[in-house]
Amino acid sequence: MTAFRPGGVRYMAPELLDHIQFHLPSSNPSKESDIYSLAMTTFEVRSFHASHDYR
Amino acid sequence: MIIADIATFLQTLSEIQPYGNTRDGVIISQVVSGDRPSRPMGARWLQDQVWDMIMICWNERRELRWDIRTVYKQLSAASIQEIAESERGNRCILSIGDIGLRGYSLFIDVQTTRASQIIEDAPLQDLPAAQVEGNCGLYR
């Protein structure tokens, strides 16, 4: 198992966490995995505001 | 790689992390088996169209996720312009691309995730380098 950067797995696409299961030759990041991470960031930022009733 | 930088800047933004205090090993097995965070309350910040975008971009089949241009259209859409008033002028640039290929740079506000600009399909060496306005940088 690859060692992941602390905190990083929360933002990593499933195919980066286990590339074999997803039939990929490597766990290299891709444009698609970056989109997954961007969506996780969007989720986190907006969940933060939602939970604090920002307005 | 953007992931490490996202994790770093979010520590300054929020005490809330996806999956809470769940250990990494548990998160890995959950995500690989298809689990994703559930939708929180708060319609203003997670409208249906934003939530739909997030879910599509979390698809385990990566070819079904949106591309950066479609994400940009959603994150800059008029329907979320109202949240711009909450912005504090902290922009960051997210550059997406592969080494030696063409890529994209997306400008988003770190407080709201509203996108204000995209540079499309440019050679990576022509894209703005990691640029920080405020206290964060997202890039790879």
N, CA and C atoms of all chains as a GROMACS GRO file, in nm:
protein
  585
    1MET      N    1   0.085  -0.120   0.000
    1MET     CA    2   0.000   0.000   0.000
    1MET      C    3   0.088   0.124   0.000
    2THR      N    4   0.055   0.213  -0.089
    2THR     CA    5   0.129   0.339  -0.097
    2THR      C    6   0.104   0.422   0.029
    3ALA      N    7   0.206   0.494   0.070
    3ALA     CA    8   0.187   0.588   0.181
    3ALA      C    9   0.130   0.717   0.127
    4PHE      N   10   0.021   0.762   0.185
    4PHE     CA   11  -0.044   0.884   0.139
    4PHE      C   12  -0.011   0.999   0.231
    5ARG      N   13  -0.010   1.115   0.174
    5ARG     CA   14   0.015   1.236   0.253
    5ARG      C   15  -0.096   1.253   0.357
    6PRO      N   16  -0.062   1.292   0.480
    6PRO     CA   17  -0.165   1.304   0.583
    6PRO      C   18  -0.277   1.398   0.539
    7GLY      N   19  -0.400   1.353   0.554
    7GLY     CA   20  -0.515   1.433   0.516
    7GLY      C   21  -0.550   1.425   0.371
    8GLY      N   22  -0.459   1.374   0.290
    8GLY     CA   23  -0.481   1.376   0.146
    8GLY      C   24  -0.586   1.279   0.096
    9VAL      N   25  -0.601   1.167   0.165
    9VAL     CA   26  -0.692   1.065   0.112
    9VAL      C   27  -0.835   1.115   0.104
   10ARG      N   28  -0.870   1.212   0.186
   10ARG     CA   29  -1.007   1.264   0.184
   10ARG      C   30  -1.040   1.329   0.051
   11TYR      N   31  -0.939   1.374  -0.019
   11TYR     CA   32  -0.961   1.447  -0.145
   11TYR      C   33  -0.925   1.364  -0.267
   12MET      N   34  -0.884   1.243  -0.245
   12MET     CA   35  -0.834   1.162  -0.357
   12MET      C   36  -0.942   1.074  -0.416
   13ALA      N   37  -0.945   1.072  -0.549
   13ALA     CA   38  -1.042   0.989  -0.621
   13ALA      C   39  -1.017   0.841  -0.592
   14PRO      N   40  -1.123   0.762  -0.598
   14PRO     CA   41  -1.108   0.619  -0.564
   14PRO      C   42  -1.003   0.548  -0.649
   15GLU      N   43  -0.990   0.589  -0.777
   15GLU     CA   44  -0.893   0.518  -0.861
   15GLU      C   45  -0.748   0.549  -0.823
   16LEU      N   46  -0.728   0.656  -0.744
   16LEU     CA   47  -0.593   0.682  -0.693
   16LEU      C   48  -0.566   0.602  -0.566
   17LEU      N   49  -0.671   0.568  -0.496
   17LEU     CA   50  -0.656   0.494  -0.370
   17LEU      C   51  -0.636   0.345  -0.395
   18ASP      N   52  -0.690   0.295  -0.503
   18ASP     CA   53  -0.678   0.152  -0.537
   18ASP      C   54  -0.690   0.137  -0.689
   19HIS      N   55  -0.580   0.162  -0.758
   19HIS     CA   56  -0.588   0.164  -0.903
   19HIS      C   57  -0.614   0.026  -0.962
   20ILE      N   58  -0.578  -0.079  -0.889
   20ILE     CA   59  -0.597  -0.214  -0.941
   20ILE      C   60  -0.746  -0.245  -0.954
   21GLN      N   61  -0.821  -0.208  -0.851
   21GLN     CA   62  -0.966  -0.234  -0.855
   21GLN      C   63  -1.032  -0.163  -0.973
   22PHE      N   64  -0.976  -0.050  -1.011
   22PHE     CA   65  -1.036   0.027  -1.121
   22PHE      C   66  -0.965   0.002  -1.254
   23HIS      N   67  -0.888  -0.104  -1.258
   23HIS     CA   68  -0.829  -0.152  -1.385
   23HIS      C   69  -0.741  -0.046  -1.450
   24LEU      N   70  -0.662   0.023  -1.368
   24LEU     CA   71  -0.570   0.122  -1.421
   24LEU      C   72  -0.428   0.077  -1.395
   25PRO      N   73  -0.337   0.112  -1.485
   25PRO     CA   74  -0.199   0.065  -1.470
   25PRO      C   75  -0.122   0.132  -1.357
   26SER      N   76  -0.168   0.250  -1.316
   26SER     CA   77  -0.096   0.320  -1.210
   26SER      C   78  -0.193   0.408  -1.133
   27SER      N   79  -0.143   0.466  -1.024
   27SER     CA   80  -0.224   0.557  -0.944
   27SER      C   81  -0.186   0.702  -0.972
   28ASN      N   82  -0.139   0.728  -1.092
   28ASN     CA   83  -0.103   0.865  -1.126
   28ASN      C   84  -0.227   0.954  -1.130
   29PRO      N   85  -0.214   1.078  -1.080
   29PRO     CA   86  -0.328   1.170  -1.090
   29PRO      C   87  -0.358   1.206  -1.235
   30SER      N   88  -0.479   1.244  -1.259
   30SER     CA   89  -0.526   1.277  -1.394
   30SER      C   90  -0.616   1.399  -1.386
   31LYS      N   91  -0.654   1.448  -1.502
   31LYS     CA   92  -0.752   1.557  -1.501
   31LYS      C   93  -0.880   1.514  -1.430
   32GLU      N   94  -0.919   1.391  -1.453
   32GLU     CA   95  -1.042   1.343  -1.391
   32GLU      C   96  -1.029   1.331  -1.239
   33SER      N   97  -0.912   1.290  -1.193
   33SER     CA   98  -0.896   1.280  -1.047
   33SER      C   99  -0.887   1.419  -0.985
   34ASP      N  100  -0.835   1.515  -1.060
   34ASP     CA  101  -0.834   1.653  -1.010
   34ASP      C  102  -0.977   1.708  -0.998
   35ILE      N  103  -1.062   1.672  -1.093
   35ILE     CA  104  -1.201   1.716  -1.086
   35ILE      C  105  -1.268   1.660  -0.960
   36TYR      N  106  -1.240   1.534  -0.930
   36TYR     CA  107  -1.292   1.475  -0.806
   36TYR      C  108  -1.247   1.557  -0.686
   37SER      N  109  -1.118   1.592  -0.682
   37SER     CA  110  -1.065   1.668  -0.569
   37SER      C  111  -1.128   1.807  -0.561
   38LEU      N  112  -1.146   1.869  -0.676
   38LEU     CA  113  -1.210   2.000  -0.678
   38LEU      C  114  -1.353   1.991  -0.625
   39ALA      N  115  -1.424   1.885  -0.662
   39ALA     CA  116  -1.560   1.867  -0.610
   39ALA      C  117  -1.558   1.847  -0.459
   40MET      N  118  -1.459   1.775  -0.408
   40MET     CA  119  -1.450   1.755  -0.263
   40MET      C  120  -1.422   1.888  -0.193
   41THR      N  121  -1.338   1.970  -0.253
   41THR     CA  122  -1.309   2.101  -0.197
   41THR      C  123  -1.434   2.188  -0.198
   42THR      N  124  -1.506   2.187  -0.310
   42THR     CA  125  -1.632   2.262  -0.318
   42THR      C  126  -1.728   2.215  -0.210
   43PHE      N  127  -1.738   2.084  -0.194
   43PHE     CA  128  -1.825   2.029  -0.090
   43PHE      C  129  -1.783   2.078   0.048
   44GLU      N  130  -1.654   2.076   0.075
   44GLU     CA  131  -1.606   2.112   0.209
   44GLU      C  132  -1.630   2.259   0.240
   45VAL      N  133  -1.596   2.345   0.145
   45VAL     CA  134  -1.613   2.489   0.168
   45VAL      C  135  -1.760   2.522   0.189
   46ARG      N  136  -1.845   2.466   0.106
   46ARG     CA  137  -1.987   2.499   0.114
   46ARG      C  138  -2.053   2.434   0.234
   47SER      N  139  -2.007   2.317   0.272
   47SER     CA  140  -2.061   2.255   0.393
   47SER      C  141  -2.025   2.337   0.516
   48PHE      N  142  -1.906   2.393   0.513
   48PHE     CA  143  -1.864   2.479   0.624
   48PHE      C  144  -1.959   2.597   0.639
   49HIS      N  145  -1.989   2.664   0.530
   49HIS     CA  146  -2.078   2.779   0.536
   49HIS      C  147  -2.219   2.736   0.575
   50ALA      N  148  -2.263   2.626   0.519
   50ALA     CA  149  -2.398   2.580   0.550
   50ALA      C  150  -2.413   2.551   0.699
   51SER      N  151  -2.309   2.491   0.757
   51SER     CA  152  -2.320   2.452   0.898
   51SER      C  153  -2.311   2.573   0.990
   52HIS      N  154  -2.258   2.683   0.941
   52HIS     CA  155  -2.245   2.802   1.025
   52HIS      C  156  -2.352   2.906   0.994
   53ASP      N  157  -2.445   2.870   0.903
   53ASP     CA  158  -2.552   2.962   0.868
   53ASP      C  159  -2.495   3.100   0.842
   54TYR      N  160  -2.414   3.103   0.736
   54TYR     CA  161  -2.315   3.208   0.718
   54TYR      C  162  -2.374   3.347   0.712
   55ARG      N  163  -2.492   3.359   0.653
   55ARG     CA  164  -2.545   3.495   0.633
   55ARG      C  165  -2.596   3.555   0.764
   56MET      N  166   0.090   1.873  -0.744
   56MET     CA  167  -0.036   1.802  -0.728
   56MET      C  168  -0.127   1.882  -0.637
   57ILE      N  169  -0.250   1.895  -0.676
   57ILE     CA  170  -0.336   1.988  -0.604
   57ILE      C  171  -0.376   1.937  -0.467
   58ILE      N  172  -0.378   1.806  -0.450
   58ILE     CA  173  -0.444   1.752  -0.332
   58ILE      C  174  -0.378   1.799  -0.204
   59ALA      N  175  -0.248   1.790  -0.199
   59ALA     CA  176  -0.178   1.827  -0.077
   59ALA      C  177  -0.201   1.974  -0.046
   60ASP      N  178  -0.208   2.058  -0.148
   60ASP     CA  179  -0.226   2.200  -0.125
   60ASP      C  180  -0.368   2.232  -0.080
   61ILE      N  181  -0.462   2.158  -0.134
   61ILE     CA  182  -0.599   2.174  -0.085
   61ILE      C  183  -0.604   2.143   0.063
   62ALA      N  184  -0.545   2.031   0.101
   62ALA     CA  185  -0.550   1.991   0.241
   62ALA      C  186  -0.484   2.095   0.330
   63THR      N  187  -0.376   2.153   0.282
   63THR     CA  188  -0.304   2.251   0.362
   63THR      C  189  -0.386   2.378   0.383
   64PHE      N  190  -0.443   2.430   0.275
   64PHE     CA  191  -0.512   2.557   0.291
   64PHE      C  192  -0.643   2.540   0.365
   65LEU      N  193  -0.705   2.426   0.353
   65LEU     CA  194  -0.832   2.408   0.421
   65LEU      C  195  -0.816   2.406   0.572
   66GLN      N  196  -0.698   2.370   0.616
   66GLN     CA  197  -0.676   2.372   0.761
   66GLN      C  198  -0.687   2.514   0.815
   67THR      N  199  -0.659   2.611   0.730
   67THR     CA  200  -0.671   2.750   0.773
   67THR      C  201  -0.814   2.800   0.756
   68LEU      N  202  -0.892   2.730   0.680
   68LEU     CA  203  -1.026   2.778   0.647
   68LEU      C  204  -1.131   2.723   0.740
   69SER      N  205  -1.117   2.602   0.781
   69SER     CA  206  -1.232   2.534   0.839
   69SER      C  207  -1.186   2.424   0.932
   70GLU      N  208  -1.264   2.403   1.037
   70GLU     CA  209  -1.237   2.291   1.124
   70GLU      C  210  -1.310   2.165   1.079
   71ILE      N  211  -1.388   2.181   0.973
   71ILE     CA  212  -1.466   2.069   0.923
   71ILE      C  213  -1.391   2.001   0.810
   72GLN      N  214  -1.374   1.872   0.820
   72GLN     CA  215  -1.314   1.795   0.713
   72GLN      C  216  -1.414   1.695   0.661
   73PRO      N  217  -1.405   1.663   0.532
   73PRO     CA  218  -1.488   1.552   0.484
   73PRO      C  219  -1.457   1.426   0.564
   74TYR      N  220  -1.559   1.353   0.600
   74TYR     CA  221  -1.549   1.228   0.675
   74TYR      C  222  -1.510   1.250   0.822
   75GLY      N  223  -1.510   1.375   0.868
   75GLY     CA  224  -1.487   1.402   1.009
   75GLY      C  225  -1.356   1.346   1.059
   76ASN      N  226  -1.362   1.272   1.169
   76ASN     CA  227  -1.241   1.219   1.230
   76ASN      C  228  -1.212   1.075   1.190
   77THR      N  229  -1.281   1.028   1.087
   77THR     CA  230  -1.260   0.890   1.042
   77THR      C  231  -1.114   0.869   1.001
   78ARG      N  232  -1.060   0.754   1.039
   78ARG     CA  233  -0.921   0.725   1.005
   78ARG      C  234  -0.903   0.702   0.856
   79ASP      N  235  -0.783   0.730   0.807
   79ASP     CA  236  -0.756   0.721   0.664
   79ASP      C  237  -0.787   0.582   0.608
   80GLY      N  238  -0.748   0.479   0.681
   80GLY     CA  239  -0.769   0.344   0.629
   80GLY      C  240  -0.916   0.313   0.608
   81VAL      N  241  -0.999   0.363   0.697
   81VAL     CA  242  -1.144   0.342   0.683
   81VAL      C  243  -1.198   0.422   0.566
   82ILE      N  244  -1.151   0.546   0.553
   82ILE     CA  245  -1.196   0.630   0.441
   82ILE      C  246  -1.163   0.564   0.308
   83ILE      N  247  -1.042   0.511   0.298
   83ILE     CA  248  -1.000   0.449   0.172
   83ILE      C  249  -1.095   0.336   0.134
   84SER      N  250  -1.124   0.248   0.228
   84SER     CA  251  -1.209   0.134   0.194
   84SER      C  252  -1.351   0.181   0.162
   85GLN      N  253  -1.398   0.284   0.230
   85GLN     CA  254  -1.533   0.335   0.202
   85GLN      C  255  -1.541   0.398   0.064
   86VAL      N  256  -1.443   0.481   0.031
   86VAL     CA  257  -1.446   0.552  -0.098
   86VAL      C  258  -1.431   0.454  -0.213
   87VAL      N  259  -1.342   0.358  -0.196
   87VAL     CA  260  -1.320   0.261  -0.303
   87VAL      C  261  -1.447   0.177  -0.326
   88SER      N  262  -1.522   0.152  -0.219
   88SER     CA  263  -1.645   0.073  -0.234
   88SER      C  264  -1.764   0.159  -0.274
   89GLY      N  265  -1.744   0.290  -0.292
   89GLY     CA  266  -1.849   0.374  -0.348
   89GLY      C  267  -1.914   0.473  -0.253
   90ASP      N  268  -1.878   0.468  -0.126
   90ASP     CA  269  -1.937   0.564  -0.031
   90ASP      C  270  -1.884   0.705  -0.057
   91ARG      N  271  -1.972   0.803  -0.038
   91ARG     CA  272  -1.934   0.944  -0.050
   91ARG      C  273  -1.999   1.019   0.065
   92PRO      N  274  -1.949   1.140   0.096
   92PRO     CA  275  -2.014   1.219   0.201
   92PRO      C  276  -2.161   1.244   0.169
   93SER      N  277  -2.241   1.253   0.272
   93SER     CA  278  -2.383   1.278   0.250
   93SER      C  279  -2.410   1.429   0.245
   94ARG      N  280  -2.524   1.463   0.190
   94ARG     CA  281  -2.557   1.604   0.170
   94ARG      C  282  -2.597   1.668   0.302
   95PRO      N  283  -2.530   1.777   0.338
   95PRO     CA  284  -2.568   1.845   0.462
   95PRO      C  285  -2.686   1.939   0.439
   96MET      N  286  -2.744   1.988   0.546
   96MET     CA  287  -2.847   2.090   0.537
   96MET      C  288  -2.782   2.221   0.494
   97GLY      N  289  -2.864   2.311   0.444
   97GLY     CA  290  -2.811   2.442   0.407
   97GLY      C  291  -2.832   2.470   0.260
   98ALA      N  292  -2.957   2.498   0.224
   98ALA     CA  293  -2.992   2.505   0.082
   98ALA      C  294  -2.920   2.618   0.011
   99ARG      N  295  -2.886   2.722   0.080
   99ARG     CA  296  -2.828   2.836   0.013
   99ARG      C  297  -2.689   2.804  -0.042
  100TRP      N  298  -2.617   2.722   0.029
  100TRP     CA  299  -2.480   2.693  -0.012
  100TRP      C  300  -2.468   2.565  -0.092
  101LEU      N  301  -2.565   2.479  -0.079
  101LEU     CA  302  -2.559   2.353  -0.154
  101LEU      C  303  -2.690   2.333  -0.227
  102GLN      N  304  -2.714   2.424  -0.322
  102GLN     CA  305  -2.834   2.414  -0.403
  102GLN      C  306  -2.832   2.284  -0.482
  103ASP      N  307  -2.949   2.250  -0.535
  103ASP     CA  308  -2.960   2.124  -0.609
  103ASP      C  309  -2.856   2.115  -0.721
  104GLN      N  310  -2.841   2.225  -0.795
  104GLN     CA  311  -2.751   2.215  -0.910
  104GLN      C  312  -2.606   2.201  -0.868
  105VAL      N  313  -2.570   2.259  -0.753
  105VAL     CA  314  -2.434   2.243  -0.704
  105VAL      C  315  -2.413   2.101  -0.650
  106TRP      N  316  -2.512   2.053  -0.577
  106TRP     CA  317  -2.500   1.916  -0.525
  106TRP      C  318  -2.495   1.816  -0.639
  107ASP      N  319  -2.576   1.837  -0.742
  107ASP     CA  320  -2.573   1.746  -0.857
  107ASP      C  321  -2.434   1.745  -0.922
  108MET      N  322  -2.376   1.864  -0.933
  108MET     CA  323  -2.242   1.873  -0.991
  108MET      C  324  -2.142   1.792  -0.908
  109ILE      N  325  -2.149   1.811  -0.777
  109ILE     CA  326  -2.054   1.741  -0.689
  109ILE      C  327  -2.069   1.590  -0.706
  110MET      N  328  -2.192   1.542  -0.706
  110MET     CA  329  -2.214   1.398  -0.717
  110MET      C  330  -2.162   1.343  -0.850
  111ILE      N  331  -2.183   1.419  -0.957
  111ILE     CA  332  -2.134   1.373  -1.087
  111ILE      C  333  -1.981   1.367  -1.087
  112CYS      N  334  -1.920   1.467  -1.025
  112CYS     CA  335  -1.774   1.472  -1.024
  112CYS      C  336  -1.713   1.372  -0.926
  113TRP      N  337  -1.798   1.309  -0.846
  113TRP     CA  338  -1.751   1.203  -0.757
  113TRP      C  339  -1.777   1.064  -0.817
  114ASN      N  340  -1.820   1.058  -0.941
  114ASN     CA  341  -1.850   0.929  -1.002
  114ASN      C  342  -1.726   0.840  -1.001
  115GLU      N  343  -1.747   0.714  -0.966
  115GLU     CA  344  -1.630   0.624  -0.963
  115GLU      C  345  -1.579   0.595  -1.103
  116ARG      N  346  -1.663   0.614  -1.203
  116ARG     CA  347  -1.617   0.604  -1.342
  116ARG      C  348  -1.571   0.743  -1.385
  117ARG      N  349  -1.440   0.759  -1.392
  117ARG     CA  350  -1.387   0.894  -1.409
  117ARG      C  351  -1.427   0.956  -1.541
  118GLU      N  352  -1.455   0.872  -1.642
  118GLU     CA  353  -1.492   0.928  -1.773
  118GLU      C  354  -1.630   0.993  -1.770
  119LEU      N  355  -1.706   0.969  -1.665
  119LEU     CA  356  -1.839   1.029  -1.654
  119LEU      C  357  -1.838   1.161  -1.576
  120ARG      N  358  -1.726   1.193  -1.513
  120ARG     CA  359  -1.719   1.321  -1.441
  120ARG      C  360  -1.719   1.437  -1.541
  121TRP      N  361  -1.764   1.551  -1.493
  121TRP     CA  362  -1.760   1.669  -1.578
  121TRP      C  363  -1.616   1.708  -1.607
  122ASP      N  364  -1.598   1.780  -1.719
  122ASP     CA  365  -1.467   1.838  -1.744
  122ASP      C  366  -1.461   1.977  -1.680
  123ILE      N  367  -1.342   2.034  -1.683
  123ILE     CA  368  -1.322   2.157  -1.606
  123ILE      C  369  -1.407   2.271  -1.662
  124ARG      N  370  -1.433   2.269  -1.792
  124ARG     CA  371  -1.513   2.377  -1.850
  124ARG      C  372  -1.657   2.372  -1.800
  125THR      N  373  -1.711   2.253  -1.789
  125THR     CA  374  -1.848   2.240  -1.739
  125THR      C  375  -1.855   2.277  -1.591
  126VAL      N  376  -1.754   2.239  -1.516
  126VAL     CA  377  -1.748   2.278  -1.376
  126VAL      C  378  -1.741   2.430  -1.364
  127TYR      N  379  -1.661   2.490  -1.451
  127TYR     CA  380  -1.649   2.636  -1.448
  127TYR      C  381  -1.784   2.702  -1.474
  128LYS      N  382  -1.856   2.650  -1.571
  128LYS     CA  383  -1.988   2.709  -1.602
  128LYS      C  384  -2.079   2.704  -1.480
  129GLN      N  385  -2.076   2.593  -1.410
  129GLN     CA  386  -2.162   2.581  -1.291
  129GLN      C  387  -2.116   2.673  -1.179
  130LEU      N  388  -1.987   2.672  -1.152
  130LEU     CA  389  -1.937   2.749  -1.037
  130LEU      C  390  -1.938   2.900  -1.063
  131SER      N  391  -1.956   2.941  -1.186
  131SER     CA  392  -1.966   3.083  -1.215
  131SER      C  393  -2.108   3.124  -1.252
  132ALA      N  394  -2.202   3.033  -1.238
  132ALA     CA  395  -2.338   3.056  -1.286
  132ALA      C  396  -2.406   3.170  -1.211
  133ALA      N  397  -2.499   3.235  -1.278
  133ALA     CA  398  -2.570   3.348  -1.218
  133ALA      C  399  -2.643   3.306  -1.091
  134SER      N  400  -2.685   3.184  -1.083
  134SER     CA  401  -2.764   3.141  -0.969
  134SER      C  402  -2.686   3.143  -0.839
  135ILE      N  403  -2.554   3.147  -0.849
  135ILE     CA  404  -2.477   3.155  -0.725
  135ILE      C  405  -2.401   3.286  -0.714
  136GLN      N  406  -2.433   3.381  -0.802
  136GLN     CA  407  -2.367   3.510  -0.792
  136GLN      C  408  -2.396   3.578  -0.659
  137GLU      N  409  -2.511   3.549  -0.604
  137GLU     CA  410  -2.548   3.616  -0.479
  137GLU      C  411  -2.450   3.590  -0.366
  138ILE      N  412  -2.380   3.480  -0.373
  138ILE     CA  413  -2.287   3.453  -0.265
  138ILE      C  414  -2.158   3.534  -0.279
  139ALA      N  415  -2.145   3.603  -0.391
  139ALA     CA  416  -2.023   3.680  -0.412
  139ALA      C  417  -2.005   3.787  -0.305
  140GLU      N  418  -2.115   3.830  -0.248
  140GLU     CA  419  -2.105   3.933  -0.145
  140GLU      C  420  -2.025   3.884  -0.023
  141SER      N  421  -2.016   3.755  -0.008
  141SER     CA  422  -1.941   3.699   0.104
  141SER      C  423  -1.792   3.691   0.076
  142GLU      N  424  -1.754   3.716  -0.046
  142GLU     CA  425  -1.614   3.699  -0.081
  142GLU      C  426  -1.529   3.808  -0.017
  143ARG      N  427  -1.410   3.772   0.011
  143ARG     CA  428  -1.317   3.865   0.076
  143ARG      C  429  -1.198   3.896  -0.014
  144GLY      N  430  -1.212   3.865  -0.138
  144GLY     CA  431  -1.107   3.899  -0.232
  144GLY      C  432  -0.990   3.802  -0.234
  145ASN      N  433  -1.005   3.688  -0.168
  145ASN     CA  434  -0.898   3.590  -0.172
  145ASN      C  435  -0.921   3.496  -0.289
  146ARG      N  436  -0.844   3.515  -0.393
  146ARG     CA  437  -0.856   3.427  -0.508
  146ARG      C  438  -0.739   3.330  -0.510
  147CYS      N  439  -0.765   3.218  -0.570
  147CYS     CA  440  -0.653   3.130  -0.597
  147CYS      C  441  -0.673   3.069  -0.734
  148ILE      N  442  -0.568   3.018  -0.787
  148ILE     CA  443  -0.572   2.960  -0.921
  148ILE      C  444  -0.548   2.811  -0.911
  149LEU      N  445  -0.638   2.739  -0.970
  149LEU     CA  446  -0.624   2.595  -0.979
  149LEU      C  447  -0.585   2.559  -1.121
  150SER      N  448  -0.470   2.506  -1.137
  150SER     CA  449  -0.426   2.465  -1.270
  150SER      C  450  -0.435   2.314  -1.282
  151ILE      N  451  -0.495   2.271  -1.390
  151ILE     CA  452  -0.512   2.128  -1.411
  151ILE      C  453  -0.448   2.091  -1.544
  152GLY      N  454  -0.367   1.993  -1.542
  152GLY     CA  455  -0.307   1.949  -1.667
  152GLY      C  456  -0.206   1.841  -1.640
  153ASP      N  457  -0.155   1.787  -1.747
  153ASP     CA  458  -0.055   1.682  -1.735
  153ASP      C  459   0.079   1.738  -1.782
  154ILE      N  460   0.183   1.688  -1.723
  154ILE     CA  461   0.316   1.738  -1.757
  154ILE      C  462   0.339   1.722  -1.907
  155GLY      N  463   0.381   1.829  -1.969
  155GLY     CA  464   0.412   1.824  -2.110
  155GLY      C  465   0.293   1.839  -2.202
  156LEU      N  466   0.173   1.853  -2.144
  156LEU     CA  467   0.053   1.864  -2.226
  156LEU      C  468  -0.012   1.999  -2.203
  157ARG      N  469  -0.129   2.012  -2.261
  157ARG     CA  470  -0.204   2.135  -2.242
  157ARG      C  471  -0.289   2.124  -2.116
  158GLY      N  472  -0.323   2.237  -2.062
  158GLY     CA  473  -0.397   2.235  -1.938
  158GLY      C  474  -0.490   2.354  -1.924
  159TYR      N  475  -0.544   2.366  -1.807
  159TYR     CA  476  -0.642   2.468  -1.776
  159TYR      C  477  -0.603   2.535  -1.645
  160SER      N  478  -0.642   2.661  -1.632
  160SER     CA  479  -0.634   2.725  -1.502
  160SER      C  480  -0.771   2.778  -1.466
  161LEU      N  481  -0.814   2.746  -1.348
  161LEU     CA  482  -0.944   2.790  -1.298
  161LEU      C  483  -0.920   2.883  -1.180
  162PHE      N  484  -0.982   2.998  -1.184
  162PHE     CA  485  -0.970   3.096  -1.075
  162PHE      C  486  -1.093   3.083  -0.987
  163ILE      N  487  -1.073   3.050  -0.862
  163ILE     CA  488  -1.188   3.039  -0.772
  163ILE      C  489  -1.162   3.120  -0.646
  164ASP      N  490  -1.272   3.165  -0.586
  164ASP     CA  491  -1.262   3.234  -0.459
  164ASP      C  492  -1.257   3.130  -0.347
  165VAL      N  493  -1.162   3.145  -0.258
  165VAL     CA  494  -1.143   3.042  -0.158
  165VAL      C  495  -1.251   3.042  -0.051
  166GLN      N  496  -1.324   3.152  -0.039
  166GLN     CA  497  -1.428   3.158   0.063
  166GLN      C  498  -1.558   3.098   0.013
  167THR      N  499  -1.581   3.104  -0.117
  167THR     CA  500  -1.712   3.067  -0.169
  167THR      C  501  -1.708   2.958  -0.275
  168THR      N  502  -1.593   2.932  -0.332
  168THR     CA  503  -1.571   2.843  -0.446
  168THR      C  504  -1.631   2.900  -0.575
  169ARG      N  505  -1.673   3.026  -0.575
  169ARG     CA  506  -1.723   3.084  -0.700
  169ARG      C  507  -1.608   3.103  -0.798
  170ALA      N  508  -1.629   3.059  -0.920
  170ALA     CA  509  -1.526   3.071  -1.022
  170ALA      C  510  -1.543   3.202  -1.098
  171SER      N  511  -1.434   3.271  -1.121
  171SER     CA  512  -1.441   3.401  -1.187
  171SER      C  513  -1.372   3.401  -1.322
  172GLN      N  514  -1.290   3.305  -1.350
  172GLN     CA  515  -1.214   3.308  -1.476
  172GLN      C  516  -1.162   3.169  -1.507
  173ILE      N  517  -1.152   3.141  -1.634
  173ILE     CA  518  -1.088   3.016  -1.675
  173ILE      C  519  -0.998   3.045  -1.795
  174ILE      N  520  -0.884   2.985  -1.794
  174ILE     CA  521  -0.796   2.988  -1.910
  174ILE      C  522  -0.794   2.845  -1.964
  175GLU      N  523  -0.835   2.833  -2.090
  175GLU     CA  524  -0.859   2.700  -2.142
  175GLU      C  525  -0.752   2.655  -2.239
  176ASP      N  526  -0.723   2.528  -2.230
  176ASP     CA  527  -0.649   2.458  -2.335
  176ASP      C  528  -0.523   2.534  -2.376
  177ALA      N  529  -0.446   2.572  -2.278
  177ALA     CA  530  -0.321   2.643  -2.306
  177ALA      C  531  -0.204   2.551  -2.274
  178PRO      N  532  -0.092   2.570  -2.342
  178PRO     CA  533   0.025   2.492  -2.303
  178PRO      C  534   0.058   2.517  -2.157
  179LEU      N  535   0.098   2.413  -2.088
  179LEU     CA  536   0.118   2.427  -1.944
  179LEU      C  537   0.216   2.538  -1.910
  180GLN      N  538   0.319   2.554  -1.996
  180GLN     CA  539   0.419   2.655  -1.963
  180GLN      C  540   0.364   2.797  -1.977
  181ASP      N  541   0.248   2.811  -2.044
  181ASP     CA  542   0.187   2.942  -2.059
  181ASP      C  543   0.085   2.973  -1.950
  182LEU      N  544   0.049   2.872  -1.872
  182LEU     CA  545  -0.048   2.895  -1.767
  182LEU      C  546   0.017   2.970  -1.652
  183PRO      N  547  -0.061   3.051  -1.580
  183PRO     CA  548  -0.002   3.118  -1.465
  183PRO      C  549   0.049   3.016  -1.364
  184ALA      N  550   0.163   3.042  -1.312
  184ALA     CA  551   0.216   2.956  -1.207
  184ALA      C  552   0.129   2.972  -1.083
  185ALA      N  553   0.154   2.885  -0.988
  185ALA     CA  554   0.078   2.895  -0.864
  185ALA      C  555   0.078   3.040  -0.816
  186GLN      N  556  -0.038   3.094  -0.807
  186GLN     CA  557  -0.051   3.235  -0.774
  186GLN      C  558  -0.136   3.247  -0.649
  187VAL      N  559  -0.090   3.322  -0.557
  187VAL     CA  560  -0.159   3.330  -0.429
  187VAL      C  561  -0.203   3.474  -0.405
  188GLU      N  562  -0.332   3.489  -0.385
  188GLU     CA  563  -0.385   3.617  -0.339
  188GLU      C  564  -0.463   3.585  -0.214
  189GLY      N  565  -0.422   3.639  -0.104
  189GLY     CA  566  -0.478   3.590   0.020
  189GLY      C  567  -0.383   3.487   0.078
  190ASN      N  568  -0.438   3.379   0.125
  190ASN     CA  569  -0.352   3.288   0.199
  190ASN      C  570  -0.356   3.146   0.147
  191CYS      N  571  -0.384   3.128   0.020
  191CYS     CA  572  -0.387   2.989  -0.025
  191CYS      C  573  -0.332   2.976  -0.165
  192GLY      N  574  -0.299   2.859  -0.200
  192GLY     CA  575  -0.261   2.828  -0.337
  192GLY      C  576  -0.308   2.689  -0.372
  193LEU      N  577  -0.369   2.679  -0.487
  193LEU     CA  578  -0.409   2.550  -0.539
  193LEU      C  579  -0.344   2.536  -0.676
  194TYR      N  580  -0.272   2.433  -0.696
  194TYR     CA  581  -0.205   2.418  -0.824
  194TYR      C  582  -0.146   2.279  -0.832
  195ARG      N  583  -0.101   2.248  -0.949
  195ARG     CA  584  -0.012   2.134  -0.960
  195ARG      C  585   0.081   2.158  -1.075
   0.00000   0.00000   0.00000
